[in-house]
């Protein structure tokens, strides 16, 4: 929760939103994310303006994300889906690459 996101076509950073599901995993007092936290607006807010030439509503940014974050971390999963880490990326249908620029947490390993 709260990781800083950047889209290669967006004009401003955004922050990841994690919605609690089942028994949530908490790390450093924040909800931990999985690769399944990729829903536009719900998990990945707008990046304000979009510079993609194929976005039909540009310059407005409304992410269209057809697939989960990848690759996820193979060493830790949260209730089955792989955990999200700062090496994960996801693609917007308008050609943007969304990545984590600041994970918002400093723990690098979970026991």
N, CA, C and O atoms as a GROMACS GRO file, in nm:
protein
  444
    1UNK      N    1   0.085  -0.118   0.000
    1UNK     CA    2   0.000   0.000   0.000
    1UNK      C    3   0.089   0.124   0.000
    1UNK      O    4   0.182   0.135   0.080
    2UNK      N    5   0.059   0.217  -0.090
    2UNK     CA    6   0.131   0.342  -0.090
    2UNK      C    7   0.258   0.344  -0.172
    2UNK      O    8   0.328   0.445  -0.174
    3UNK      N    9   0.290   0.235  -0.240
    3UNK     CA   10   0.409   0.235  -0.326
    3UNK      C   11   0.392   0.341  -0.434
    3UNK      O   12   0.281   0.363  -0.482
    4UNK      N   13   0.500   0.407  -0.471
    4UNK     CA   14   0.494   0.508  -0.576
    4UNK      C   15   0.505   0.440  -0.712
    4UNK      O   16   0.595   0.360  -0.735
    5UNK      N   17   0.412   0.475  -0.800
    5UNK     CA   18   0.406   0.416  -0.934
    5UNK      C   19   0.437   0.522  -1.039
    5UNK      O   20   0.410   0.641  -1.019
    6UNK      N   21   0.493   0.476  -1.150
    6UNK     CA   22   0.522   0.565  -1.262
    6UNK      C   23   0.481   0.494  -1.390
    6UNK      O   24   0.508   0.375  -1.408
    7UNK      N   25   0.416   0.567  -1.479
    7UNK     CA   26   0.382   0.514  -1.611
    7UNK      C   27   0.470   0.586  -1.713
    7UNK      O   28   0.491   0.707  -1.703
    8UNK      N   29   0.521   0.512  -1.809
    8UNK     CA   30   0.610   0.571  -1.910
    8UNK      C   31   0.540   0.678  -1.994
    8UNK      O   32   0.608   0.760  -2.056
    9UNK      N   33   0.406   0.677  -2.000
    9UNK     CA   34   0.332   0.780  -2.074
    9UNK      C   35   0.260   0.879  -1.982
    9UNK      O   36   0.202   0.976  -2.031
   10UNK      N   37   0.261   0.856  -1.852
   10UNK     CA   38   0.192   0.944  -1.758
   10UNK      C   39   0.275   1.067  -1.725
   10UNK      O   40   0.397   1.066  -1.740
   11UNK      N   41   0.208   1.173  -1.682
   11UNK     CA   42   0.279   1.297  -1.651
   11UNK      C   43   0.311   1.314  -1.502
   11UNK      O   44   0.397   1.395  -1.468
   12UNK      N   45   0.244   1.240  -1.414
   12UNK     CA   46   0.273   1.249  -1.271
   12UNK      C   47   0.272   1.110  -1.209
   12UNK      O   48   0.206   1.020  -1.260
   13UNK      N   49   0.346   1.092  -1.100
   13UNK     CA   50   0.344   0.962  -1.030
   13UNK      C   51   0.206   0.937  -0.968
   13UNK      O   52   0.122   1.027  -0.960
   14UNK      N   53   0.186   0.815  -0.927
   14UNK     CA   54   0.062   0.775  -0.862
   14UNK      C   55   0.100   0.685  -0.745
   14UNK      O   56   0.217   0.650  -0.730
   15UNK      N   57   0.004   0.646  -0.662
   15UNK     CA   58   0.030   0.558  -0.548
   15UNK      C   59  -0.058   0.434  -0.554
   15UNK      O   60  -0.179   0.443  -0.577
   16UNK      N   61   0.003   0.320  -0.533
   16UNK     CA   62  -0.068   0.193  -0.533
   16UNK      C   63  -0.168   0.189  -0.418
   16UNK      O   64  -0.137   0.229  -0.306
   17UNK      N   65  -0.288   0.140  -0.447
   17UNK     CA   66  -0.392   0.123  -0.346
   17UNK      C   67  -0.417  -0.027  -0.331
   17UNK      O   68  -0.443  -0.097  -0.429
   18UNK      N   69  -0.410  -0.075  -0.209
   18UNK     CA   70  -0.435  -0.217  -0.182
   18UNK      C   71  -0.564  -0.226  -0.101
   18UNK      O   72  -0.576  -0.166   0.006
   19UNK      N   73  -0.659  -0.302  -0.153
   19UNK     CA   74  -0.787  -0.323  -0.087
   19UNK      C   75  -0.776  -0.453  -0.005
   19UNK      O   76  -0.737  -0.556  -0.060
   20UNK      N   77  -0.810  -0.449   0.125
   20UNK     CA   78  -0.800  -0.572   0.205
   20UNK      C   79  -0.891  -0.682   0.152
   20UNK      O   80  -1.006  -0.659   0.116
   21UNK      N   81  -0.836  -0.804   0.147
   21UNK     CA   82  -0.911  -0.921   0.103
   21UNK      C   83  -0.887  -1.033   0.204
   21UNK      O   84  -0.773  -1.057   0.245
   22UNK      N   85  -0.990  -1.100   0.244
   22UNK     CA   86  -0.974  -1.210   0.339
   22UNK      C   87  -0.900  -1.164   0.463
   22UNK      O   88  -0.935  -1.063   0.524
   23UNK      N   89  -0.798  -1.238   0.501
   23UNK     CA   90  -0.711  -1.200   0.612
   23UNK      C   91  -0.590  -1.129   0.550
   23UNK      O   92  -0.502  -1.195   0.495
   24UNK      N   93  -0.586  -0.996   0.558
   24UNK     CA   94  -0.479  -0.924   0.489
   24UNK      C   95  -0.342  -0.946   0.551
   24UNK      O   96  -0.329  -0.968   0.671
   25UNK      N   97  -0.240  -0.940   0.467
   25UNK     CA   98  -0.102  -0.947   0.514
   25UNK      C   99  -0.053  -0.804   0.535
   25UNK      O  100  -0.066  -0.719   0.446
   26UNK      N  101   0.002  -0.779   0.651
   26UNK     CA  102   0.050  -0.646   0.687
   26UNK      C  103   0.203  -0.653   0.700
   26UNK      O  104   0.255  -0.740   0.770
   27UNK      N  105   0.272  -0.562   0.634
   27UNK     CA  106   0.417  -0.551   0.646
   27UNK      C  107   0.448  -0.405   0.676
   27UNK      O  108   0.406  -0.316   0.603
   28UNK      N  109   0.522  -0.383   0.783
   28UNK     CA  110   0.556  -0.247   0.828
   28UNK      C  111   0.431  -0.159   0.844
   28UNK      O  112   0.434  -0.040   0.813
   29UNK      N  113   0.323  -0.220   0.891
   29UNK     CA  114   0.201  -0.146   0.917
   29UNK      C  115   0.118  -0.113   0.794
   29UNK      O  116   0.022  -0.037   0.803
   30UNK      N  117   0.154  -0.168   0.678
   30UNK     CA  118   0.080  -0.140   0.554
   30UNK      C  119   0.033  -0.270   0.492
   30UNK      O  120   0.095  -0.375   0.507
   31UNK      N  121  -0.080  -0.262   0.420
   31UNK     CA  122  -0.128  -0.379   0.348
   31UNK      C  123  -0.028  -0.419   0.241
   31UNK      O  124   0.019  -0.334   0.164
   32UNK      N  125   0.005  -0.547   0.235
   32UNK     CA  126   0.096  -0.598   0.133
   32UNK      C  127   0.017  -0.626   0.005
   32UNK      O  128  -0.098  -0.669   0.010
   33UNK      N  129   0.080  -0.601  -0.108
   33UNK     CA  130   0.014  -0.618  -0.238
   33UNK      C  131   0.057  -0.748  -0.304
   33UNK      O  132   0.164  -0.803  -0.276
   34UNK      N  133  -0.030  -0.797  -0.393
   34UNK     CA  134   0.004  -0.913  -0.476
   34UNK      C  135   0.000  -0.870  -0.622
   34UNK      O  136  -0.038  -0.758  -0.655
   35UNK      N  137   0.041  -0.961  -0.709
   35UNK     CA  138   0.038  -0.931  -0.852
   35UNK      C  139  -0.104  -0.911  -0.903
   35UNK      O  140  -0.125  -0.858  -1.012
   36UNK      N  141  -0.203  -0.952  -0.824
   36UNK     CA  142  -0.342  -0.937  -0.863
   36UNK      C  143  -0.400  -0.798  -0.830
   36UNK      O  144  -0.515  -0.770  -0.862
   37UNK      N  145  -0.322  -0.714  -0.767
   37UNK     CA  146  -0.365  -0.577  -0.736
   37UNK      C  147  -0.332  -0.487  -0.854
   37UNK      O  148  -0.247  -0.398  -0.845
   38UNK      N  149  -0.401  -0.510  -0.966
   38UNK     CA  150  -0.371  -0.437  -1.090
   38UNK      C  151  -0.492  -0.367  -1.150
   38UNK      O  152  -0.484  -0.315  -1.261
   39UNK      N  153  -0.603  -0.365  -1.079
   39UNK     CA  154  -0.725  -0.306  -1.137
   39UNK      C  155  -0.710  -0.155  -1.154
   39UNK      O  156  -0.670  -0.085  -1.061
   40UNK      N  157  -0.743  -0.105  -1.273
   40UNK     CA  158  -0.736   0.039  -1.296
   40UNK      C  159  -0.828   0.115  -1.201
   40UNK      O  160  -0.937   0.069  -1.168
   41UNK      N  161  -0.784   0.228  -1.157
   41UNK     CA  162  -0.851   0.320  -1.066
   41UNK      C  163  -0.864   0.259  -0.925
   41UNK      O  164  -0.834   0.327  -0.827
   42UNK      N  165  -0.906   0.134  -0.912
   42UNK     CA  166  -0.920   0.070  -0.781
   42UNK      C  167  -0.783   0.051  -0.716
   42UNK      O  168  -0.764   0.088  -0.600
   43UNK      N  169  -0.686  -0.006  -0.790
   43UNK     CA  170  -0.551  -0.028  -0.738
   43UNK      C  171  -0.449   0.068  -0.799
   43UNK      O  172  -0.356   0.113  -0.731
   44UNK      N  173  -0.465   0.098  -0.927
   44UNK     CA  174  -0.371   0.184  -0.998
   44UNK      C  175  -0.446   0.308  -1.046
   44UNK      O  176  -0.515   0.304  -1.148
   45UNK      N  177  -0.431   0.418  -0.971
   45UNK     CA  178  -0.501   0.542  -1.009
   45UNK      C  179  -0.442   0.605  -1.135
   45UNK      O  180  -0.342   0.559  -1.189
   46UNK      N  181  -0.507   0.708  -1.180
   46UNK     CA  182  -0.464   0.783  -1.297
   46UNK      C  183  -0.325   0.844  -1.276
   46UNK      O  184  -0.286   0.876  -1.163
   47UNK      N  185  -0.253   0.860  -1.386
   47UNK     CA  186  -0.125   0.928  -1.386
   47UNK      C  187  -0.143   1.070  -1.440
   47UNK      O  188  -0.051   1.128  -1.499
   48UNK      N  189  -0.259   1.123  -1.420
   48UNK     CA  190  -0.305   1.257  -1.453
   48UNK      C  191  -0.326   1.278  -1.603
   48UNK      O  192  -0.440   1.286  -1.648
   49UNK      N  193  -0.220   1.288  -1.680
   49UNK     CA  194  -0.230   1.309  -1.824
   49UNK      C  195  -0.153   1.197  -1.895
   49UNK      O  196  -0.056   1.145  -1.841
   50UNK      N  197  -0.198   1.161  -2.016
   50UNK     CA  198  -0.136   1.052  -2.092
   50UNK      C  199  -0.078   1.108  -2.222
   50UNK      O  200  -0.145   1.181  -2.294
   51UNK      N  201   0.046   1.073  -2.250
   51UNK     CA  202   0.114   1.116  -2.371
   51UNK      C  203   0.113   1.012  -2.482
   51UNK      O  204   0.179   1.030  -2.585
   52UNK      N  205   0.039   0.903  -2.464
   52UNK     CA  206   0.033   0.798  -2.565
   52UNK      C  207  -0.047   0.844  -2.687
   52UNK      O  208  -0.155   0.901  -2.673
   53UNK      N  209   0.006   0.820  -2.804
   53UNK     CA  210  -0.062   0.859  -2.928
   53UNK      C  211  -0.176   0.763  -2.963
   53UNK      O  212  -0.258   0.795  -3.048
   54UNK      N  213  -0.182   0.646  -2.897
   54UNK     CA  214  -0.289   0.551  -2.928
   54UNK      C  215  -0.405   0.557  -2.828
   54UNK      O  216  -0.504   0.486  -2.844
   55UNK      N  217  -0.392   0.640  -2.725
   55UNK     CA  218  -0.499   0.655  -2.626
   55UNK      C  219  -0.609   0.742  -2.687
   55UNK      O  220  -0.585   0.860  -2.714
   56UNK      N  221  -0.729   0.686  -2.708
   56UNK     CA  222  -0.836   0.763  -2.773
   56UNK      C  223  -0.891   0.878  -2.690
   56UNK      O  224  -0.957   0.967  -2.744
   57UNK      N  225  -0.866   0.878  -2.559
   57UNK     CA  226  -0.916   0.987  -2.476
   57UNK      C  227  -0.803   1.078  -2.426
   57UNK      O  228  -0.824   1.161  -2.338
   58UNK      N  229  -0.682   1.062  -2.483
   58UNK     CA  230  -0.569   1.146  -2.444
   58UNK      C  231  -0.607   1.291  -2.470
   58UNK      O  232  -0.674   1.320  -2.569
   59UNK      N  233  -0.566   1.383  -2.386
   59UNK     CA  234  -0.460   1.365  -2.287
   59UNK      C  235  -0.507   1.311  -2.152
   59UNK      O  236  -0.426   1.302  -2.060
   60UNK      N  237  -0.634   1.276  -2.136
   60UNK     CA  238  -0.680   1.219  -2.009
   60UNK      C  239  -0.615   1.083  -1.987
   60UNK      O  240  -0.595   1.007  -2.082
   61UNK      N  241  -0.582   1.052  -1.863
   61UNK     CA  242  -0.523   0.922  -1.830
   61UNK      C  243  -0.626   0.841  -1.751
   61UNK      O  244  -0.661   0.874  -1.638
   62UNK      N  245  -0.672   0.734  -1.813
   62UNK     CA  246  -0.751   0.632  -1.746
   62UNK      C  247  -0.684   0.501  -1.782
   62UNK      O  248  -0.705   0.449  -1.892
   63UNK      N  249  -0.602   0.446  -1.692
   63UNK     CA  250  -0.528   0.323  -1.726
   63UNK      C  251  -0.622   0.209  -1.767
   63UNK      O  252  -0.730   0.193  -1.711
   64UNK      N  253  -0.578   0.132  -1.864
   64UNK     CA  254  -0.647   0.009  -1.906
   64UNK      C  255  -0.542  -0.100  -1.894
   64UNK      O  256  -0.449  -0.109  -1.974
   65UNK      N  257  -0.559  -0.183  -1.792
   65UNK     CA  258  -0.456  -0.282  -1.760
   65UNK      C  259  -0.517  -0.421  -1.772
   65UNK      O  260  -0.592  -0.464  -1.684
   66UNK      N  261  -0.484  -0.492  -1.881
   66UNK     CA  262  -0.549  -0.620  -1.907
   66UNK      C  263  -0.491  -0.741  -1.833
   66UNK      O  264  -0.554  -0.847  -1.832
   67UNK      N  265  -0.374  -0.727  -1.771
   67UNK     CA  266  -0.310  -0.844  -1.709
   67UNK      C  267  -0.242  -0.803  -1.578
   67UNK      O  268  -0.210  -0.686  -1.558
   68UNK      N  269  -0.219  -0.901  -1.491
   68UNK     CA  270  -0.155  -0.874  -1.362
   68UNK      C  271  -0.011  -0.823  -1.376
   68UNK      O  272   0.050  -0.828  -1.482
   69UNK      N  273   0.040  -0.774  -1.264
   69UNK     CA  274   0.180  -0.737  -1.254
   69UNK      C  275   0.264  -0.861  -1.281
   69UNK      O  276   0.219  -0.973  -1.256
   70UNK      N  277   0.384  -0.842  -1.332
   70UNK     CA  278   0.475  -0.955  -1.356
   70UNK      C  279   0.617  -0.911  -1.326
   70UNK      O  280   0.649  -0.794  -1.346
   71UNK      N  281   0.702  -0.998  -1.280
   71UNK     CA  282   0.679  -1.140  -1.261
   71UNK      C  283   0.628  -1.176  -1.122
   71UNK      O  284   0.580  -1.288  -1.104
   72UNK      N  285   0.635  -1.088  -1.023
   72UNK     CA  286   0.603  -1.125  -0.885
   72UNK      C  287   0.725  -1.185  -0.820
   72UNK      O  288   0.824  -1.214  -0.887
   73UNK      N  289   0.718  -1.203  -0.691
   73UNK     CA  290   0.832  -1.264  -0.622
   73UNK      C  291   0.802  -1.411  -0.596
   73UNK      O  292   0.701  -1.445  -0.535
   74UNK      N  293   0.891  -1.496  -0.641
   74UNK     CA  294   0.871  -1.641  -0.629
   74UNK      C  295   0.899  -1.691  -0.489
   74UNK      O  296   0.865  -1.806  -0.458
   75UNK      N  297   0.959  -1.610  -0.403
   75UNK     CA  298   0.995  -1.656  -0.270
   75UNK      C  299   0.890  -1.628  -0.165
   75UNK      O  300   0.903  -1.673  -0.051
   76UNK      N  301   0.786  -1.556  -0.201
   76UNK     CA  302   0.685  -1.519  -0.102
   76UNK      C  303   0.552  -1.499  -0.172
   76UNK      O  304   0.543  -1.427  -0.271
   77UNK      N  305   0.448  -1.564  -0.120
   77UNK     CA  306   0.315  -1.541  -0.176
   77UNK      C  307   0.221  -1.503  -0.064
   77UNK      O  308   0.242  -1.538   0.052
   78UNK      N  309   0.117  -1.431  -0.100
   78UNK     CA  310   0.019  -1.385  -0.004
   78UNK      C  311  -0.114  -1.448  -0.040
   78UNK      O  312  -0.178  -1.408  -0.137
   79UNK      N  313  -0.157  -1.547   0.038
   79UNK     CA  314  -0.282  -1.618   0.010
   79UNK      C  315  -0.287  -1.667  -0.134
   79UNK      O  316  -0.389  -1.648  -0.201
   80UNK      N  317  -0.182  -1.728  -0.183
   80UNK     CA  318  -0.164  -1.789  -0.314
   80UNK      C  319  -0.107  -1.696  -0.421
   80UNK      O  320  -0.004  -1.733  -0.478
   81UNK      N  321  -0.163  -1.577  -0.453
   81UNK     CA  322  -0.097  -1.498  -0.557
   81UNK      C  323   0.043  -1.456  -0.512
   81UNK      O  324   0.068  -1.437  -0.393
   82UNK      N  325   0.132  -1.443  -0.608
   82UNK     CA  326   0.267  -1.399  -0.576
   82UNK      C  327   0.265  -1.257  -0.522
   82UNK      O  328   0.182  -1.175  -0.561
   83UNK      N  329   0.357  -1.229  -0.432
   83UNK     CA  330   0.368  -1.095  -0.374
   83UNK      C  331   0.424  -0.999  -0.478
   83UNK      O  332   0.501  -1.038  -0.566
   84UNK      N  333   0.384  -0.875  -0.467
   84UNK     CA  334   0.433  -0.769  -0.555
   84UNK      C  335   0.563  -0.715  -0.497
   84UNK      O  336   0.573  -0.693  -0.376
   85UNK      N  337   0.662  -0.694  -0.583
   85UNK     CA  338   0.784  -0.629  -0.537
   85UNK      C  339   0.826  -0.523  -0.638
   85UNK      O  340   0.761  -0.507  -0.742
   86UNK      N  341   0.933  -0.452  -0.609
   86UNK     CA  342   0.968  -0.337  -0.692
   86UNK      C  343   1.033  -0.372  -0.826
   86UNK      O  344   1.072  -0.282  -0.900
   87UNK      N  345   1.044  -0.500  -0.858
   87UNK     CA  346   1.091  -0.538  -0.992
   87UNK      C  347   0.974  -0.570  -1.086
   87UNK      O  348   0.994  -0.595  -1.204
   88UNK      N  349   0.852  -0.570  -1.031
   88UNK     CA  350   0.734  -0.601  -1.112
   88UNK      C  351   0.694  -0.482  -1.200
   88UNK      O  352   0.718  -0.366  -1.167
   89UNK      N  353   0.634  -0.516  -1.313
   89UNK     CA  354   0.582  -0.415  -1.405
   89UNK      C  355   0.447  -0.464  -1.457
   89UNK      O  356   0.418  -0.584  -1.454
   90UNK      N  357   0.366  -0.372  -1.504
   90UNK     CA  358   0.246  -0.411  -1.577
   90UNK      C  359   0.230  -0.316  -1.695
   90UNK      O  360   0.284  -0.206  -1.696
   91UNK      N  361   0.155  -0.360  -1.791
   91UNK     CA  362   0.140  -0.286  -1.916
   91UNK      C  363   0.000  -0.227  -1.925
   91UNK      O  364  -0.099  -0.290  -1.890
   92UNK      N  365  -0.005  -0.104  -1.973
   92UNK     CA  366  -0.133  -0.039  -2.003
   92UNK      C  367  -0.164  -0.066  -2.150
   92UNK      O  368  -0.073  -0.073  -2.232
   93UNK      N  369  -0.289  -0.080  -2.182
   93UNK     CA  370  -0.330  -0.105  -2.321
   93UNK      C  371  -0.290   0.009  -2.414
   93UNK      O  372  -0.284  -0.009  -2.536
   94UNK      N  373  -0.263   0.127  -2.358
   94UNK     CA  374  -0.224   0.241  -2.440
   94UNK      C  375  -0.073   0.244  -2.461
   94UNK      O  376  -0.020   0.343  -2.512
   95UNK      N  377  -0.002   0.137  -2.423
   95UNK     CA  378   0.140   0.123  -2.450
   95UNK      C  379   0.232   0.162  -2.336
   95UNK      O  380   0.354   0.145  -2.346
   96UNK      N  381   0.178   0.212  -2.228
   96UNK     CA  382   0.261   0.253  -2.115
   96UNK      C  383   0.309   0.135  -2.033
   96UNK      O  384   0.239   0.034  -2.019
   97UNK      N  385   0.429   0.150  -1.977
   97UNK     CA  386   0.483   0.051  -1.885
   97UNK      C  387   0.473   0.112  -1.746
   97UNK      O  388   0.527   0.220  -1.721
   98UNK      N  389   0.404   0.043  -1.656
   98UNK     CA  390   0.385   0.091  -1.520
   98UNK      C  391   0.482   0.016  -1.431
   98UNK      O  392   0.488  -0.107  -1.432
   99UNK      N  393   0.558   0.092  -1.353
   99UNK     CA  394   0.656   0.029  -1.264
   99UNK      C  395   0.652   0.096  -1.127
   99UNK      O  396   0.597   0.205  -1.110
  100UNK      N  397   0.713   0.029  -1.031
  100UNK     CA  398   0.721   0.078  -0.894
  100UNK      C  399   0.854   0.153  -0.880
  100UNK      O  400   0.960   0.095  -0.900
  101UNK      N  401   0.846   0.281  -0.846
  101UNK     CA  402   0.969   0.359  -0.829
  101UNK      C  403   1.012   0.367  -0.683
  101UNK      O  404   1.129   0.391  -0.653
  102UNK      N  405   0.917   0.348  -0.591
  102UNK     CA  406   0.947   0.345  -0.449
  102UNK      C  407   0.848   0.248  -0.385
  102UNK      O  408   0.728   0.274  -0.383
  103UNK      N  409   0.898   0.135  -0.331
  103UNK     CA  410   0.805   0.035  -0.277
  103UNK      C  411   0.731   0.080  -0.151
  103UNK      O  412   0.629   0.021  -0.116
  104UNK      N  413   0.779   0.182  -0.084
  104UNK     CA  414   0.712   0.229   0.036
  104UNK      C  415   0.739   0.145   0.159
  104UNK      O  416   0.687   0.174   0.267
  105UNK      N  417   0.821   0.042   0.144
  105UNK     CA  418   0.859  -0.044   0.256
  105UNK      C  419   1.008  -0.073   0.246
  105UNK      O  420   1.065  -0.071   0.137
  106UNK      N  421   1.069  -0.100   0.359
  106UNK     CA  422   1.213  -0.124   0.357
  106UNK      C  423   1.250  -0.269   0.385
  106UNK      O  424   1.367  -0.306   0.371
  107UNK      N  425   1.154  -0.352   0.425
  107UNK     CA  426   1.184  -0.493   0.451
  107UNK      C  427   1.214  -0.560   0.317
  107UNK      O  428   1.135  -0.551   0.223
  108UNK      N  429   1.327  -0.626   0.309
  108UNK     CA  430   1.364  -0.693   0.186
  108UNK      C  431   1.341  -0.843   0.192
  108UNK      O  432   1.350  -0.911   0.089
  109UNK      N  433   1.312  -0.895   0.308
  109UNK     CA  434   1.289  -1.037   0.322
  109UNK      C  435   1.183  -1.059   0.430
  109UNK      O  436   1.185  -0.994   0.534
  110UNK      N  437   1.092  -1.149   0.404
  110UNK     CA  438   0.989  -1.183   0.501
  110UNK      C  439   1.012  -1.327   0.542
  110UNK      O  440   1.023  -1.415   0.457
  111UNK      N  441   1.021  -1.353   0.674
  111UNK     CA  442   1.048  -1.492   0.718
  111UNK      C  443   0.939  -1.588   0.679
  111UNK      O  444   0.948  -1.707   0.709
   0.00000   0.00000   0.00000
